[in-house]
Amino acid sequence: MYSKIVNLVIIMERATVRKNSKTKRFVMLTVAAMMLVMLGLTFLICCYTLKAESHVRYVSILNVASERIAKTIRGMEMSAKNIFDEVQQHLDSPDAVIAALKSKTSQNPDIKGYFAAFEPNYFPQRSKFFQPYIYKGENNGQYVESQVGSGEEDYTKSELYMLAKKQGKSFWSDPYYYYDGSDLSGHYCSFMTPIYDAEGKLACICGADMTCEWLTKELKQIDYASKQNDLLNRFLPDKEPDFYTVVMNNDGTCIAHPEGKGLLVKDKEVINDLKQRKNGMVEMIVSGKPVTVYYGPVTYHNWSVAVVVPAEETPQPVILAGLMLLVVAVLGMIVIYKLVKI
């Protein structure tokens, strides 16, 4: 009788132990599941936070690039207008016009040259077509006087001349290529302004030329300054950022870009944003690689600036955060496994 009671007690104790073990295992598994859920949520929050930080960073770079280009272009416009005002005040003779074009060339070294294309026979003592051009020489950087064309070349039929005459106000031209076999040949953008005499008649179309090569150098300096900014890149990995900046026309074509890198936008929504001077972001394929493009308008101009960020540049911090959380999860599971076995 006594032995039966002892056996019954032993069986009950074993059942209790098994029950406690199952309860313990359930609790541990529940804790493990909750930990995994928490780590998963933490990872998602980290992803969102890091992407938001990356977004703010590149938008900041975009704004700096846009403001710097706008400021430089605005300075060019002011210098050009000063010279154009001098031309308008000295329409009495060809020599006075040339002197006016030379008068303030040193104000802005970023401008390649200044010209004044006069209406036919405005100075009959010279020739039917009179278009003096004062430009910066390649050898010594001094400004040189030149007569564009032969004096018989009808520049009044050129697209830029007719557009300036039609609009009757200042504007920047689209990029174009000029070739005459000299050191003047190259890609340009020109700031055009019609000049009227005292009677209100069109006297000439004045222009200031900016080379697209200059704009490319400006973009290179902007990118270098951003990549070397320790405060801006403080929390990035040691690898130097691989983004680059371009200037686009409002039809999505690239005006200036780093050597070997470019951008051609065909997305209709993005082109519509460019025309409406809106900011935006789009993911696309450039040279066979996925990139994220941040774009926005240049103030006082119909151009836009875009910062092109390779796809692998964005998720690096996210990957690091994911690996750290994975290590924590593995260590946590090992600890729980050990506790369950006790």
Phi, psi and omega per residue, in radians:
M1 nan -0.768 -3.122
Y2 -1.119 -0.722 -3.128
S3 -1.124 -0.584 3.114
K4 -1.159 -0.687 -3.141
I5 -1.149 -0.712 3.126
V6 -1.087 -0.787 3.119
N7 -1.058 -0.692 3.129
L8 -1.108 -0.724 3.128
V9 -1.109 -0.732 3.138
I10 -1.100 -0.765 3.124
I11 -1.068 -0.728 -3.127
M12 -1.158 -0.693 3.114
E13 -1.125 -0.726 3.115
R14 -1.102 -0.721 3.112
A15 -1.081 -0.704 3.125
T16 -1.135 -0.719 3.116
V17 -1.085 -0.783 3.128
R18 -1.095 -0.701 3.138
K19 -1.129 -0.768 3.118
N20 -1.113 -0.659 3.124
S21 -1.129 -0.752 3.108
K22 -1.114 -0.726 3.132
T23 -1.100 -0.758 3.133
K24 -1.089 -0.756 3.140
R25 -1.122 -0.703 3.124
F26 -1.091 -0.772 3.136
V27 -1.089 -0.771 -3.131
M28 -1.122 -0.742 3.121
L29 -1.139 -0.668 3.095
T30 -1.098 -0.755 3.099
V31 -1.086 -0.725 3.128
A32 -1.088 -0.767 3.138
A33 -1.099 -0.757 3.121
M34 -1.108 -0.669 3.131
M35 -1.131 -0.731 3.121
L36 -1.113 -0.707 3.112
V37 -1.106 -0.765 3.132
M38 -1.113 -0.728 3.111
L39 -1.130 -0.694 3.099
G40 -1.073 -0.790 3.111
L41 -1.120 -0.690 3.108
T42 -1.080 -0.723 3.123
F43 -1.106 -0.744 3.122
L44 -1.106 -0.707 3.117
I45 -1.140 -0.718 3.097
C46 -1.076 -0.769 3.121
C47 -1.009 -0.838 -3.116
Y48 -1.111 -0.765 -3.120
T49 -1.112 -0.779 -3.117
L50 -1.184 -0.657 3.091
K51 -1.166 -0.673 3.103
A52 -1.118 -0.732 3.112
E53 -1.097 -0.742 3.115
S54 -1.110 -0.715 3.136
H55 -1.082 -0.826 -3.140
V56 -1.097 -0.677 -3.113
R57 -1.090 -0.849 -3.073
Y58 -1.329 -0.494 3.018
V59 -1.151 -0.662 3.087
S60 -1.094 -0.769 3.097
I61 -1.082 -0.719 3.108
L62 -1.043 -0.802 -3.111
N63 -1.138 -0.695 3.121
V64 -1.106 -0.773 3.135
A65 -1.087 -0.776 -3.125
S66 -1.094 -0.778 -3.123
E67 -1.166 -0.677 -3.115
R68 -1.186 -0.761 3.125
I69 -1.145 -0.739 3.132
A70 -1.081 -0.714 -3.141
K71 -1.129 -0.735 -3.137
T72 -1.156 -0.781 -3.140
I73 -1.129 -0.683 3.112
R74 -1.084 -0.694 3.090
G75 -1.102 -0.680 3.083
M76 -1.094 -0.745 -3.138
E77 -1.085 -0.752 -3.138
M78 -1.100 -0.760 3.117
S79 -1.104 -0.747 -3.140
A80 -1.118 -0.745 -3.124
K81 -1.121 -0.612 3.093
N82 -1.078 -0.757 3.122
I83 -1.222 -0.691 3.131
F84 -1.111 -0.639 3.078
D85 -1.115 -0.666 3.097
E86 -1.110 -0.719 3.111
V87 -1.070 -0.783 -3.117
Q88 -1.084 -0.539 -3.140
Q89 -1.485 -0.090 -3.095
H90 -2.312 0.917 3.134
L91 -1.562 0.163 -3.051
D92 -1.371 -0.395 -3.138
S93 -2.704 2.728 3.104
P94 -1.053 -0.700 -3.128
D95 -1.136 -0.641 3.123
A96 -1.166 -0.631 3.106
V97 -1.138 -0.797 3.137
I98 -1.092 -0.723 3.101
A99 -1.107 -0.649 3.121
A100 -1.155 -0.698 3.109
L101 -1.117 -0.577 -3.129
K102 -1.441 -0.272 -2.883
S103 -1.057 -0.696 -3.026
K104 -2.278 0.550 -3.100
T105 -1.120 -0.471 -3.085
S106 -1.318 -0.122 -3.095
Q107 -1.153 -0.569 -3.106
N108 -2.455 1.781 -3.099
P109 -1.251 -0.175 3.141
D110 -1.342 -0.252 3.138
I111 -1.526 2.248 -3.100
K112 -1.248 -0.751 -3.105
G113 -2.956 2.930 3.139
Y114 -2.222 2.464 3.106
F115 -2.402 2.824 3.049
A116 -2.391 1.917 -3.129
A117 -1.719 1.860 -3.023
F118 -1.492 2.709 3.036
E119 -1.053 2.590 -3.103
P120 -0.928 2.357 3.090
N121 1.099 0.401 3.104
Y122 -1.175 -0.643 3.022
F123 -2.121 1.437 -3.067
P124 -1.062 -0.391 3.126
Q125 -1.206 -0.316 3.119
R126 -1.630 -1.322 3.110
S127 -2.912 3.024 -3.137
K128 -1.079 -0.753 -3.136
F129 -1.978 2.091 -3.084
F130 -2.153 2.026 -3.115
Q131 -2.466 1.446 3.091
P132 -1.247 2.562 -3.136
Y133 -2.367 2.172 3.107
I134 -1.911 2.032 -3.044
Y135 -2.365 2.802 -3.116
K136 -1.428 2.110 3.132
G137 -1.234 2.688 -3.093
E138 -1.342 -0.501 -3.012
N139 -1.346 -1.004 -3.048
N140 -1.980 0.011 3.124
G141 1.333 0.057 3.107
Q142 -1.424 2.643 -3.134
Y143 -1.402 2.397 -3.046
V144 -2.092 2.520 3.108
E145 -1.620 2.406 3.124
S146 -2.559 2.678 3.033
Q147 -1.857 1.902 -3.094
V148 -1.190 2.325 -3.139
G149 1.362 -2.903 -3.043
S150 -1.778 -0.036 -3.036
G151 1.615 -0.248 3.083
E152 -2.023 0.006 -3.140
E153 -1.346 2.160 -3.065
D154 -1.482 1.461 3.136
Y155 -1.270 -0.239 -3.117
T156 -1.156 -0.240 3.110
K157 -1.658 0.012 3.121
S158 -1.251 2.690 -3.081
E159 -1.058 -0.761 -3.104
L160 -1.152 -0.735 -3.132
Y161 -1.109 -0.812 -3.121
M162 -1.144 -0.641 3.131
L163 -1.171 -0.751 3.118
A164 -1.123 -0.691 3.126
K165 -1.151 -0.663 -3.119
K166 -1.266 -0.761 -3.074
Q167 -1.284 -0.624 3.109
G168 1.236 0.342 3.126
K169 -2.651 2.977 -3.105
S170 -1.254 2.596 3.072
F171 -2.862 2.821 3.024
W172 -1.695 2.375 3.133
S173 -1.375 2.842 2.931
D174 -1.238 2.752 3.105
P175 -1.044 2.499 3.118
Y176 -2.559 2.840 3.119
Y177 -1.898 2.217 3.109
Y178 -1.947 2.339 3.132
Y179 -2.410 2.237 3.014
D180 -2.442 0.183 3.116
G181 1.483 -0.073 -3.134
S182 -1.812 -3.010 3.115
D183 -1.295 -0.022 3.059
L184 -1.384 -0.306 -3.092
S185 -1.084 2.376 3.126
G186 2.815 -3.100 3.117
H187 -1.572 2.312 -3.066
Y188 -2.333 2.781 2.810
C189 -2.223 2.396 -3.045
S190 -2.131 2.434 3.034
F191 -1.645 1.968 -2.993
M192 -1.865 2.448 3.116
T193 -2.524 2.197 3.045
P194 -1.337 2.427 -3.129
I195 -2.005 2.281 -3.105
Y196 -1.990 2.578 3.133
D197 -1.452 -3.058 -3.076
A198 -1.093 -0.404 -3.136
E199 -1.599 0.039 3.114
G200 1.479 0.159 3.122
K201 -1.586 2.577 3.124
L202 -1.142 2.168 3.100
A203 -1.696 -0.839 -3.097
C204 -2.828 2.955 2.987
I205 -1.918 2.051 3.110
C206 -1.659 2.623 -3.141
G207 -2.564 2.641 3.026
A208 -2.165 2.226 -3.043
D209 -1.717 2.311 3.015
M210 -2.072 2.271 3.138
T211 -1.403 2.516 3.068
C212 -1.175 -0.421 3.071
E213 -1.124 -0.657 3.082
W214 -1.084 -0.764 -3.117
L215 -1.106 -0.646 3.087
T216 -1.103 -0.727 3.099
K217 -1.125 -0.650 3.116
E218 -1.111 -0.735 3.104
L219 -1.116 -0.689 3.126
K220 -1.082 -0.718 3.120
Q221 -1.169 -0.662 3.119
I222 -1.123 -0.802 3.133
D223 -1.091 -0.749 -3.113
Y224 -1.104 -0.767 -3.134
A225 -1.091 -0.698 -3.135
S226 -1.202 -0.709 -3.115
K227 -1.252 -0.437 -3.140
Q228 -1.675 0.068 -3.138
N229 -1.378 1.817 -3.071
D230 -1.104 -0.650 -3.133
L231 -1.186 -0.716 -3.135
L232 -1.185 -0.592 -3.060
N233 -1.859 0.346 -3.001
R234 -1.015 -0.714 -3.029
F235 -1.779 0.269 3.080
L236 -1.546 2.779 3.010
P237 -1.042 2.911 -3.072
D238 -1.088 -0.370 -3.137
K239 -1.127 2.395 3.120
E240 -1.206 2.346 3.131
P241 -0.979 2.586 -3.015
D242 -1.957 0.314 -3.136
F243 -1.319 2.906 3.009
Y244 -2.595 2.783 -3.048
T245 -1.989 2.467 3.104
V246 -2.317 2.812 3.016
V247 -1.977 2.286 -3.085
M248 -2.081 2.652 2.957
N249 -1.404 2.982 -3.095
N250 -1.344 0.046 3.035
D251 -1.810 0.134 3.080
G252 1.595 -0.038 3.113
T253 -1.438 2.614 -3.070
C254 -1.525 2.184 3.135
I255 -1.564 -0.790 -3.126
A256 -2.493 2.482 -3.091
H257 -2.802 2.808 3.077
P258 -1.098 2.689 -3.126
E259 -1.055 2.257 3.111
G260 1.453 -0.039 3.139
K261 -2.283 2.429 -3.130
G262 -2.643 -2.954 -3.126
L263 -2.804 2.284 3.052
L264 -2.270 1.987 -3.091
V265 -1.663 2.206 3.106
K266 -2.043 -0.183 -3.140
D267 -1.109 2.134 -3.062
K268 -1.111 -0.636 -3.141
E269 -1.165 -0.709 3.123
V270 -1.163 -0.773 3.118
I271 -1.061 -0.671 3.088
N272 -1.121 -0.675 3.073
D273 -1.103 -0.720 3.139
L274 -1.095 -0.740 -3.136
K275 -1.183 -0.586 3.128
Q276 -1.577 0.096 3.080
R277 1.029 0.867 3.124
K278 -1.860 2.737 3.008
N279 -1.539 2.709 3.118
G280 -3.020 3.120 3.121
M281 -2.524 2.447 -3.132
V282 -2.565 2.527 3.043
E283 -1.753 2.307 -3.079
M284 -2.671 3.117 3.126
I285 -1.883 2.192 3.098
V286 -2.211 2.121 -3.120
S287 0.971 0.663 3.082
G288 1.389 0.084 -3.116
K289 -2.144 2.479 3.120
P290 -1.262 2.393 3.123
V291 -2.430 2.814 2.967
T292 -1.943 2.248 -3.075
V293 -1.994 2.119 3.029
Y294 -1.781 2.259 -3.073
Y295 -2.369 2.689 3.125
G296 -2.901 2.820 -3.068
P297 -1.350 2.710 2.990
V298 -1.624 2.193 -3.104
T299 -1.059 2.456 3.127
Y300 1.176 0.294 -3.094
H301 -2.595 2.766 3.124
N302 -1.622 0.260 3.061
W303 -1.579 2.935 3.020
S304 -2.312 2.664 3.062
V305 -1.876 2.487 3.095
A306 -2.326 2.405 3.033
V307 -1.863 2.093 -3.081
V308 -1.763 2.083 -3.070
V309 -2.037 2.047 3.083
P310 -0.998 2.535 -3.081
A311 -1.053 -0.640 -3.113
E312 -1.235 -0.247 3.135
E313 -1.309 -0.605 -3.051
T314 -1.270 -0.825 -2.976
P315 -1.462 0.020 -3.103
Q316 -0.948 -0.904 3.102
P317 -1.088 -0.591 3.125
V318 -1.119 -0.738 3.122
I319 -1.104 -0.744 3.116
L320 -1.085 -0.755 3.118
A321 -1.124 -0.701 3.120
G322 -1.106 -0.725 3.118
L323 -1.120 -0.701 3.114
M324 -1.114 -0.760 3.123
L325 -1.173 -0.593 3.099
L326 -1.127 -0.715 3.099
V327 -1.096 -0.752 3.106
V328 -1.077 -0.729 -3.136
A329 -1.117 -0.759 -3.138
V330 -1.117 -0.785 3.118
L331 -1.094 -0.698 3.111
G332 -1.108 -0.724 3.126
M333 -1.147 -0.644 3.108
I334 -1.124 -0.756 3.116
V335 -1.089 -0.765 3.129
I336 -1.117 -0.722 3.118
Y337 -1.059 -0.734 3.120
K338 -1.130 -0.699 -3.133
L339 -1.160 -0.660 3.136
V340 -1.149 -0.583 -3.108
K341 -1.324 -0.335 -3.127
I342 -1.158 nan nan
